[in-house]
Amino acid sequence: MIEQDSIERTRFSRVAALAGTGIRVGVNYLKHYGRRAVGSASDSEVLQEDNAKEVYDTFSRLKGGPLKLAQMLSIDRNLLPPAYATQFSKAQYSAPPLSYPLVARTFRREFGREPSEIFTSFSKNAAHGASIGQVHRASKDGRDYAVKVQYPGVADSLRTDLRVLKPIALSLLGLKERDVAEYLKEIETRLLEETDYALELQRSQELSSQSAHLRNVRFATYYPEWSSARILTMDWVEGVTLDKFADGPATQAERDAVGQALWDFYEHQVHHLRVFHADPHPGNFLVNEGQLWVLDFGCTKILEEVFYRKQFRFLDPTLTQDSVRFESALASLDILLPEDDARKRERIVALCERSIRLLATPFWSDTFDFGDPAFMQAIYEMGEANAREQQSRDLQGRRGSADSVYVHRAYFGLYSLLSRLRARVNVCLPGWIRSRE
């Protein structure tokens, strides 16, 4: 893989790079339609592949916000056209790395020393590259380490990236900025936290310690003495990424065991710790000898108790049977608004009831088979139907709590991973909800 010697860091250069990509995509379309106009063969799939490659190449070169967007979108393989899904999936763990001189410069700035002065060996070639940083393999005193080094200027350019990408996203999704301002602020906050490796170190150690008892769930040890705001050092972990394991020859029993570990990890974080790993893409999980290794706590979300109770009361299977309680629960999260008239309230209540009955289904049985393709297909179809309903019925506007953004992302990612694993897992309602039934 070709290494980068630099990253565009100024607002002008990053905007110019994105604009240049738009021009090249436009040229691809002109060539496509030009060939059609003169009767020549023109393959639409080739056009999509060319455009997807143009976009991903630019995102991967810019790193930061654009590459993180590709990573987030790639969680749902059904959200994007196939060519884009294929390209964007690279953002999970194989983005083009930066050259070693830039890595060494970061070490000198953070520690005043070269990598070779700290470690016995330090690979000059990155083992993995992602949106915020890249991982190098190092050794010292007979032990192997994974050293994550943040890309230069990522933290400073992130706000610029989001400002540039925001109007594009709003246009594509047909949204108004005033309606999604709180959600965009929540996303910006989480992304900026990901650039603070000192915070990631703290949360990694805390969550690993508090989850160490979980069966078949493992965590690396972290090393504060070789970590800083831009460098994070942990044990090197061998294994295959969760998507490769899921797409491989594992037996059903092996799939169920890994799926159960993943489910238990999220159940413990959300319902006991009230803080959870909010970046559930397959590159953040490794499988080794039947055990699930959890990596990268850069993106986490803390659940305040009041919000937690409001959000997860919808798991109560009796809630939708009581219209007064159900509408009160929707209003508590600003899904129903005081200015909604009776007809609009009726539509929103019906839409939410359908959604909750589907999304909460895994919690309402002792065992759930995520290998049933009908479940995820129903979720995709419901999402499309809800989007059409919101557009055609004039239900646009700010609805719902911004705190829900990463809860929804985590559970959609969890469901997607379990579906890809085709895992059967043992599930149950949180105790405080069971006691109300």
C-alpha positions as CSV (number, residue, x, y, z in Angstrom):
1,M,0.0,0.0,0.0
2,I,1.4,3.4,-1.0
3,E,2.2,5.6,2.0
4,Q,1.4,9.3,2.3
5,D,4.0,11.9,3.0
6,S,1.6,14.6,4.1
7,I,-2.0,15.5,4.9
8,E,-3.8,18.6,3.7
9,R,-4.3,20.5,6.9
10,T,-5.7,24.0,6.0
11,R,-9.3,24.7,5.4
12,F,-8.7,25.8,1.8
13,S,-6.7,22.7,0.8
14,R,-9.2,20.3,2.3
15,V,-12.2,22.1,0.7
16,A,-10.3,22.1,-2.6
17,A,-9.6,18.4,-2.3
18,L,-13.3,17.6,-1.8
19,A,-14.3,20.0,-4.6
20,G,-11.8,18.4,-6.9
21,T,-13.3,15.0,-6.2
22,G,-16.8,16.4,-7.1
23,I,-15.4,17.6,-10.4
24,R,-13.8,14.3,-11.3
25,V,-17.1,12.5,-10.4
26,G,-18.9,14.8,-12.7
27,V,-16.4,14.1,-15.5
28,N,-17.0,10.4,-15.1
29,Y,-20.7,11.0,-15.6
30,L,-20.1,13.1,-18.7
31,K,-18.0,10.3,-20.2
32,H,-20.6,7.8,-19.3
33,Y,-23.5,9.7,-20.9
34,G,-21.2,10.7,-23.9
35,R,-20.6,7.1,-24.7
36,R,-24.3,6.3,-24.5
37,A,-25.1,9.3,-26.8
38,V,-22.9,7.9,-29.6
39,G,-24.2,4.3,-29.1
40,S,-21.2,3.0,-27.4
41,A,-21.4,0.5,-24.5
42,S,-21.3,2.1,-21.1
43,D,-21.5,0.1,-18.0
44,S,-23.3,1.7,-15.1
45,E,-21.6,-0.6,-12.6
46,V,-18.2,0.6,-13.9
47,L,-19.3,4.2,-13.5
48,Q,-20.3,3.6,-9.8
49,E,-17.0,1.8,-9.2
50,D,-15.0,4.7,-10.7
51,N,-16.9,7.3,-8.7
52,A,-16.8,5.3,-5.4
53,K,-13.0,5.0,-5.9
54,E,-12.6,8.7,-6.5
55,V,-14.6,9.5,-3.3
56,Y,-12.8,7.0,-1.1
57,D,-9.4,7.9,-2.4
58,T,-10.0,11.5,-1.4
59,F,-11.5,10.6,2.0
60,S,-8.6,8.3,2.8
61,R,-6.1,10.9,1.8
62,L,-7.7,13.6,4.0
63,K,-8.2,11.2,7.0
64,G,-10.1,12.7,9.9
65,G,-13.8,13.6,9.4
66,P,-14.2,12.4,5.8
67,L,-12.7,9.0,6.5
68,K,-14.7,8.7,9.7
69,L,-17.8,9.3,7.7
70,A,-16.9,6.5,5.3
71,Q,-16.3,4.2,8.3
72,M,-19.7,5.1,9.9
73,L,-21.6,4.6,6.7
74,S,-19.9,1.2,6.0
75,I,-21.4,-0.3,9.1
76,D,-24.6,-0.9,7.2
77,R,-23.7,-2.7,4.0
78,N,-27.2,-2.2,2.7
79,L,-27.2,1.6,3.1
80,L,-24.8,2.3,0.2
81,P,-24.7,1.2,-3.4
82,P,-22.5,-1.9,-3.7
83,A,-19.5,-0.1,-5.2
84,Y,-19.4,2.5,-2.3
85,A,-20.0,-0.2,0.3
86,T,-16.9,-2.1,-1.0
87,Q,-14.7,1.0,-1.0
88,F,-15.9,2.5,2.3
89,S,-15.4,-0.8,4.1
90,K,-11.7,-0.3,3.7
91,A,-12.0,2.6,6.2
92,Q,-12.6,0.1,9.0
93,Y,-9.0,-1.1,9.2
94,S,-7.0,-0.6,6.0
95,A,-6.8,3.1,5.2
96,P,-3.6,4.2,3.4
97,P,-0.9,4.8,6.0
98,L,1.3,7.8,6.6
99,S,5.0,7.6,6.0
100,Y,7.4,6.9,8.9
101,P,9.0,10.3,9.1
102,L,5.6,11.8,10.1
103,V,5.2,9.1,12.7
104,A,8.7,9.8,14.1
105,R,7.9,13.6,14.2
106,T,4.8,12.9,16.3
107,F,7.0,10.8,18.8
108,R,9.5,13.6,19.0
109,R,6.8,16.2,19.7
110,E,5.0,14.0,22.4
111,F,8.0,12.3,24.1
112,G,11.1,14.1,22.9
113,R,12.4,10.8,21.6
114,E,12.4,8.6,18.5
115,P,10.3,5.4,18.5
116,S,13.6,3.4,18.5
117,E,14.7,5.1,21.7
118,I,11.6,3.9,23.5
119,F,11.1,0.4,22.0
120,T,13.6,-2.3,21.0
121,S,11.9,-2.6,17.7
122,F,9.3,-0.4,15.9
123,S,7.8,-1.2,12.5
124,K,8.2,1.6,10.1
125,N,5.3,0.4,8.1
126,A,1.8,0.7,9.7
127,A,0.1,-2.6,10.5
128,H,-3.4,-0.9,10.3
129,G,-4.7,2.5,9.3
130,A,-8.0,4.0,10.2
131,S,-9.7,7.4,10.3
132,I,-8.0,9.1,13.2
133,G,-4.7,7.3,13.5
134,Q,-2.7,4.3,12.4
135,V,-1.2,1.3,14.4
136,H,2.4,0.2,14.4
137,R,3.8,-3.0,15.9
138,A,6.6,-2.6,18.4
139,S,8.4,-4.8,20.9
140,K,10.3,-4.3,24.2
141,D,11.5,-6.8,26.8
142,G,10.1,-9.7,24.9
143,R,6.6,-8.3,24.7
144,D,4.7,-7.1,21.6
145,Y,2.8,-3.8,21.5
146,A,0.3,-2.0,19.3
147,V,1.2,1.7,19.2
148,K,-1.6,3.9,17.8
149,V,-0.3,7.2,16.4
150,Q,-2.7,10.0,15.6
151,Y,-2.5,11.6,12.1
152,P,-1.0,15.1,12.3
153,G,-3.5,17.9,12.3
154,V,-6.6,15.6,12.6
155,A,-7.9,17.3,15.7
156,D,-7.4,20.8,14.4
157,S,-9.1,20.0,11.0
158,L,-12.1,18.0,12.3
159,R,-14.4,21.0,12.7
160,T,-13.5,22.2,9.2
161,D,-14.2,18.8,7.8
162,L,-17.6,18.7,9.5
163,R,-18.5,22.2,8.2
164,V,-17.6,21.1,4.7
165,L,-19.4,17.8,4.8
166,K,-22.5,19.1,6.6
167,P,-24.2,20.8,3.6
168,I,-23.4,17.8,1.4
169,A,-25.0,15.5,3.9
170,L,-28.0,17.7,4.5
171,S,-28.6,18.0,0.7
172,L,-28.4,14.3,0.2
173,L,-30.7,13.5,3.1
174,G,-33.2,16.3,2.4
175,L,-32.7,17.8,5.9
176,K,-32.7,21.4,7.3
177,E,-29.8,22.4,9.5
178,R,-32.0,23.9,12.2
179,D,-33.8,20.5,12.6
180,V,-30.6,18.5,13.1
181,A,-28.3,21.1,14.8
182,E,-28.4,19.3,18.2
183,Y,-27.6,15.9,16.5
184,L,-24.7,17.3,14.6
185,K,-23.3,18.9,17.8
186,E,-23.5,15.5,19.5
187,I,-21.6,13.9,16.6
188,E,-19.0,16.6,16.7
189,T,-18.5,16.2,20.4
190,R,-18.0,12.4,20.1
191,L,-15.6,12.8,17.1
192,L,-13.5,15.4,19.0
193,E,-13.3,13.1,21.9
194,E,-11.8,10.4,19.6
195,T,-8.9,12.7,18.9
196,D,-8.0,12.8,22.7
197,Y,-5.9,9.7,23.3
198,A,-5.4,10.6,27.0
199,L,-9.2,10.4,27.4
200,E,-9.3,7.1,25.4
201,L,-6.6,5.7,27.7
202,Q,-8.7,6.5,30.8
203,R,-11.9,5.0,29.4
204,S,-10.1,2.0,28.0
205,Q,-8.7,1.1,31.3
206,E,-11.9,1.8,33.2
207,L,-14.2,-0.2,30.8
208,S,-11.8,-3.0,30.5
209,S,-11.5,-3.4,34.2
210,Q,-15.2,-3.2,34.8
211,S,-16.0,-5.7,32.1
212,A,-13.1,-8.2,32.8
213,H,-15.5,-10.8,34.3
214,L,-17.5,-11.3,31.1
215,R,-17.2,-14.7,29.6
216,N,-15.2,-15.0,26.3
217,V,-14.6,-11.2,26.3
218,R,-11.0,-10.0,26.4
219,F,-9.2,-6.7,26.5
220,A,-5.7,-5.5,25.9
221,T,-3.5,-4.0,28.6
222,Y,-2.8,-0.3,28.2
223,Y,0.5,1.4,29.0
224,P,0.2,5.0,30.3
225,E,4.0,5.5,30.3
226,W,4.1,5.2,26.5
227,S,0.9,7.0,25.8
228,S,0.0,10.7,25.4
229,A,-2.7,12.9,23.9
230,R,-1.6,11.7,20.4
231,I,-0.1,8.3,21.0
232,L,-1.7,5.3,22.7
233,T,0.2,2.0,23.5
234,M,-1.4,-1.3,24.3
235,D,-0.7,-5.0,24.0
236,W,-0.5,-6.4,20.5
237,V,-3.5,-8.8,20.0
238,E,-3.5,-11.5,17.4
239,G,-6.8,-12.5,15.7
240,V,-9.1,-12.0,12.8
241,T,-11.5,-9.1,12.5
242,L,-15.1,-9.9,13.3
243,D,-16.3,-9.6,9.7
244,K,-13.7,-12.0,8.4
245,F,-14.6,-14.4,11.1
246,A,-18.3,-14.1,10.3
247,D,-17.7,-14.6,6.6
248,G,-15.4,-17.6,7.3
249,P,-16.0,-21.3,8.0
250,A,-16.8,-21.1,11.7
251,T,-19.3,-23.6,13.1
252,Q,-22.7,-22.5,14.4
253,A,-21.6,-23.2,17.9
254,E,-18.5,-20.9,17.4
255,R,-20.7,-18.2,15.9
256,D,-23.1,-18.4,18.8
257,A,-20.3,-18.2,21.4
258,V,-18.8,-15.1,19.8
259,G,-22.2,-13.5,19.3
260,Q,-23.1,-14.2,22.9
261,A,-19.9,-12.5,24.0
262,L,-20.7,-9.4,21.9
263,W,-24.3,-9.3,23.2
264,D,-23.2,-9.7,26.8
265,F,-20.6,-6.9,26.4
266,Y,-23.1,-4.4,25.2
267,E,-25.8,-5.5,27.7
268,H,-23.3,-5.0,30.6
269,Q,-22.1,-1.6,29.4
270,V,-25.5,-0.1,28.6
271,H,-27.6,-1.5,31.4
272,H,-25.0,-1.8,34.2
273,L,-22.1,0.6,33.5
274,R,-24.2,3.3,31.7
275,V,-21.3,3.9,29.4
276,F,-20.7,2.0,26.2
277,H,-18.4,1.4,23.2
278,A,-20.2,3.5,20.6
279,D,-18.2,2.5,17.5
280,P,-19.4,-1.1,16.7
281,H,-17.8,-1.6,13.3
282,P,-16.1,-5.0,12.7
283,G,-12.6,-3.7,12.6
284,N,-12.9,-2.9,16.4
285,F,-13.3,-6.5,17.3
286,L,-10.9,-9.5,16.9
287,V,-11.7,-13.2,17.4
288,N,-8.9,-15.4,18.6
289,E,-9.5,-19.0,19.8
290,G,-13.2,-18.4,20.3
291,Q,-12.7,-15.3,22.4
292,L,-13.8,-11.8,21.4
293,W,-11.2,-9.1,21.9
294,V,-12.6,-5.5,22.1
295,L,-10.4,-2.8,20.7
296,D,-10.5,1.0,20.4
297,F,-12.5,2.8,23.1
298,G,-12.0,6.1,21.4
299,C,-15.8,6.6,20.8
300,T,-17.8,6.0,24.0
301,K,-21.1,7.4,25.2
302,I,-22.1,8.1,28.8
303,L,-25.8,7.6,29.6
304,E,-27.1,9.9,32.3
305,E,-29.6,8.1,34.5
306,V,-32.6,10.2,33.6
307,F,-32.0,9.8,29.8
308,Y,-31.3,6.1,30.2
309,R,-34.7,5.5,31.9
310,K,-36.5,7.5,29.2
311,Q,-34.8,5.7,26.4
312,F,-35.0,2.1,27.5
313,R,-38.5,2.2,28.9
314,F,-39.5,1.3,25.3
315,L,-38.2,-2.2,25.9
316,D,-41.2,-2.8,28.2
317,P,-43.5,-5.0,26.2
318,T,-46.6,-3.6,28.0
319,L,-45.8,0.0,27.1
320,T,-47.5,0.1,23.7
321,Q,-50.6,-1.5,25.2
322,D,-51.3,1.6,27.3
323,S,-51.8,4.6,25.0
324,V,-51.4,7.2,27.8
325,R,-48.1,5.7,29.1
326,F,-46.8,5.3,25.5
327,E,-47.6,8.9,24.4
328,S,-46.1,10.2,27.7
329,A,-42.9,8.2,27.0
330,L,-42.7,9.6,23.4
331,A,-43.2,13.1,24.7
332,S,-40.4,12.7,27.3
333,L,-37.9,12.2,24.5
334,D,-39.4,15.1,22.4
335,I,-40.6,12.6,19.7
336,L,-44.1,14.0,20.3
337,L,-44.2,17.8,20.6
338,P,-46.7,20.1,22.2
339,E,-47.6,21.8,18.9
340,D,-48.5,18.5,17.2
341,D,-52.1,18.4,16.2
342,A,-54.2,15.3,16.8
343,R,-53.7,13.8,13.3
344,K,-50.0,14.3,13.4
345,R,-49.8,12.7,16.9
346,E,-51.7,9.7,15.6
347,R,-49.3,9.2,12.7
348,I,-46.3,9.6,14.9
349,V,-47.6,7.2,17.5
350,A,-48.4,4.6,14.8
351,L,-45.0,5.0,13.2
352,C,-43.2,4.6,16.6
353,E,-45.3,1.7,17.7
354,R,-44.4,-0.2,14.5
355,S,-40.7,0.6,14.9
356,I,-40.5,-0.3,18.6
357,R,-42.3,-3.6,18.1
358,L,-39.7,-4.6,15.6
359,L,-36.5,-3.2,17.2
360,A,-37.3,-4.5,20.6
361,T,-38.2,-8.0,19.4
362,P,-34.8,-9.6,20.4
363,F,-35.4,-8.5,24.1
364,W,-38.8,-10.1,24.3
365,S,-37.7,-13.7,24.1
366,D,-35.2,-15.9,25.9
367,T,-33.3,-16.7,22.8
368,F,-33.1,-14.8,19.5
369,D,-31.8,-16.0,16.2
370,F,-30.0,-13.1,14.4
371,G,-29.3,-15.6,11.6
372,D,-32.8,-15.2,10.3
373,P,-32.4,-12.8,7.3
374,A,-36.0,-11.7,7.6
375,F,-35.2,-9.7,10.8
376,M,-32.6,-7.4,9.3
377,Q,-34.6,-7.2,6.0
378,A,-37.6,-6.0,8.0
379,I,-35.5,-3.3,9.7
380,Y,-34.2,-2.0,6.3
381,E,-37.7,-2.0,4.9
382,M,-39.1,-0.3,7.9
383,G,-36.4,2.4,7.7
384,E,-37.3,3.1,4.1
385,A,-41.0,3.2,4.9
386,N,-40.5,5.5,7.8
387,A,-38.4,7.9,5.7
388,R,-41.1,8.0,3.0
389,E,-43.7,8.6,5.7
390,Q,-41.7,11.5,7.2
391,Q,-41.2,13.1,3.8
392,S,-44.8,12.6,2.4
393,R,-46.6,13.4,5.6
394,D,-44.7,16.5,6.6
395,L,-43.3,15.1,9.8
396,Q,-39.9,16.8,9.3
397,G,-38.4,18.8,12.1
398,R,-36.4,18.3,15.2
399,R,-37.7,15.2,16.9
400,G,-36.1,13.0,19.5
401,S,-33.1,13.5,21.9
402,A,-29.6,14.1,20.6
403,D,-28.5,11.6,23.2
404,S,-30.2,8.9,21.3
405,V,-28.0,9.2,18.2
406,Y,-25.2,7.0,19.5
407,V,-27.6,4.6,21.2
408,H,-29.3,4.0,17.9
409,R,-25.9,3.7,16.2
410,A,-24.6,1.2,18.7
411,Y,-27.7,-1.1,18.5
412,F,-27.9,-0.9,14.8
413,G,-24.2,-1.8,14.6
414,L,-24.8,-4.6,17.2
415,Y,-27.7,-6.1,15.3
416,S,-25.8,-5.9,12.0
417,L,-22.8,-7.7,13.4
418,L,-24.9,-10.4,15.0
419,S,-26.8,-10.8,11.8
420,R,-23.5,-11.2,9.9
421,L,-22.4,-13.7,12.4
422,R,-25.7,-15.5,12.0
423,A,-25.6,-16.0,15.8
424,R,-28.2,-17.2,18.2
425,V,-28.0,-15.5,21.5
426,N,-29.6,-15.7,25.0
427,V,-31.2,-12.3,25.8
428,C,-33.3,-10.9,28.5
429,L,-34.9,-7.6,29.6
430,P,-33.1,-5.4,32.0
431,G,-34.1,-6.2,35.6
432,W,-35.8,-2.9,36.3
433,I,-38.1,-3.4,33.3
434,R,-38.9,-7.0,34.2
435,S,-40.0,-5.9,37.6
436,R,-42.6,-3.6,36.0
437,E,-44.3,-6.3,33.9
